[in-house]
Amino acid sequence: MENLLKSFEELKQRNLRIDLTRGKPHSEQLDLSNSLMTQAVEPIGENGIDLRNYGEPVGIIEARKLGAEILDSNVNLTIAGEQSSYLLMTQLLLGRYLFGLDDNPWKDEEEPAFLCAVPGFDRHFATLEGLNLKMHTVDLCPSGVNLDDLKDKLSKHPNIKGFICVPRHSNPSGEVFSDENIIDLLKITKAHDPNFINLFDHAYLIHDFDETQTQTPIPILADSLSALDNVAVFTSFSKVTFGGGGMAFLTTGEKNFKLIERVRNMMVICPDKINQRRHVNFLKNKMNIIEHMKKHARLIKPKFDLVNKKLSNIPNEIGEFTKPTGGYFVTFYAKRPIAKKIVALSAEAGLMLTPAGSTYPYGNDPNDSVLRIAPTYINLDELDIAMEIFVLAAQIAHLQSL
Ligand SMILES: Cc1ncc(COP(=O)(O)O)c(C=O)c1O
């Protein structure tokens, strides 16, 4: 322990300030798309639409076609929206909350609730909480959703309206759901309630940096089960081009599609069609996007390798960690309830981590054990020191907890 404390003290003396809190692209990744900023755009788009004027509330056709190509969805059921998939998700949830699918809005029900895959994404929880939807957790497992836990929660809690998850490179624990898992999830939830909505946040759909298990596209699986209105699949270019400056997509069934159109009409006349056309010009098609994503992978992969190497220095009895093949996060699972302590110790040495608990609804990690590490935003040198701090903090917190 003395040696650990001595090394930790030395790091503290360095007055470091390193931010590992959010999954943001590094500036080198953003540079890959710099030519977007100088792309000339012809004023008239496909279908003769004047891109400089109002119109096309669900996106220009060329952008919707690109979205449908990536999602493997029907273009007529695909929206190309603004720069945030999170915005499209909130618009759909608002529609279900205020108006409902068949004039049965959630707001009129007693304690409408949602199931959330855990560990999960704090912004999802914030939106659901903001809409007063009670949240219950469902565990993940290596093949995706723990379906026994899902069934248990469906039987225990009344009025569950939907489920939210990240089906590829899950944020933060990296699971890639199997086809069987998704099919069973759809069957179980549809049987539970014909209007059940599964929100699949495909933020990391094309973000592999190592070989990753293939998945049949969710719209295809859902269509084969006549369950298109039981899914809403989202993705965006936030981590393809510019964080918060890309373009977002949603596909779902006809009823949900009409509902989100209705909500969007209440708040936005149309998306920024010039930005949409720039993205289409720059990214062109799925094949080209996959090539573009390989450049991201080359920049990201060494960072994940470094995190892996450093975390391997933590003995197994203190904690274990994920080895994702894509996405933006590594998750550390402490064996003892020390996540908050690790965050506090790291902060003392100048390392900012995502707050403990943030991967659970209401910030409530029942075991105080899960920590999310987001290694992409900083340089390798900084990451090296950041992980030194983390590894020491985990060991010290563990020993102090005994
Ligand atoms: C799972 C997940 N969904 C959505 C987002 C945000 O996506 P967007 O910028 O398209 O709103 C993120 C960003 O970190 C994310 O991790």
The ligand as an ORCA input file, in Angstrom:
! r2SCAN-3c Opt
* xyz 0 1
  C     -25.519      5.570    -27.183
  C     -25.463      6.967    -27.678
  N     -26.536      7.489    -28.259
  C     -26.545      8.747    -28.730
  C     -25.441      9.551    -28.623
  C     -25.511     10.929    -29.160
  O     -25.811     10.862    -30.513
  P     -26.242     12.154    -31.313
  O     -25.074     13.082    -31.344
  O     -26.638     11.644    -32.650
  O     -27.433     12.761    -30.598
  C     -24.279      9.053    -28.009
  C     -23.115      9.908    -27.832
  O     -22.243      9.683    -27.026
  C     -24.304      7.720    -27.523
  O     -23.235      7.185    -26.926
*
